């Protein structure tokens, strides 16, 4: 039997990356290009299709059959209809865009969509820090706060294909407005922009001399990483910023723990690189506020993500598993059909 490859594509607001997954589970020939998200959807999709075809060609040259491609999208999607419903940071033309069907037609490779944070969670669960856990929460900390759930070993997408939105749990109903339209979501307190905004307030008031030195006075260089550096060097205001982020995440994790029961939490994305600055207040919050399953807290694992390209990896593994599931369903259907034909040809075949 021919070797099987699947393609993973991680679509971001700035760049997109595409690679193919070989039989050993390694990503090959990663290609990263600019998204130029100000362009209309049709122009961006044409670039995605051509990058997928280039990548598929490389896999075929190595003797592989390409069985599908998965597209990780930073958007609310309908994974079953293959629609992009609401992309946050893209120009016009994406509302209810049939991305899966368009790419399937353009590339002649079956294509599936997956939300980017779900893709991260799926990759870490299959190949990374979440491997071996049956009940897992994935959290991505970056421009937004994304999430994903693995329940009973399977990616859980819920009734509408949208389950896992960790960052849009309400943390403070009187808090600031969130990008989703609600108020006081965890994302408002724990995203990269939230960290930068809090640090900028301290800078303007002259309370963070170490941070000012790190960014050499330039607000353009203010980033979650710079705030983490200042905190690690002992700047109390910056430590407190990460403490607040950790508290919001800790409450969110505690809620999920009470509702679903978890073995592990994997946290990734740029902001997660702050390490213990973040992980310590998360644990303190859990110890303070989690009562329902308190006796199980000591068995909970909270781990930093492991993979280099979880978005691409998750999308590729998702496509491979979707292909396998469809093959299995088709075989089951064929077996049932042939059984019915045998029975109608010989009605006594099944009598005892
Ligand atoms: Zn929200």
Boltz pocket constraint, residues with backbone or C-beta under 6 A from the ligand:
constraints:
  - pocket:
      binder: B
      contacts: [[A, 167], [A, 168], [A, 178], [A, 179], [A, 180], [A, 181], [A, 182], [A, 185], [A, 187]]
      max_distance: 6.0
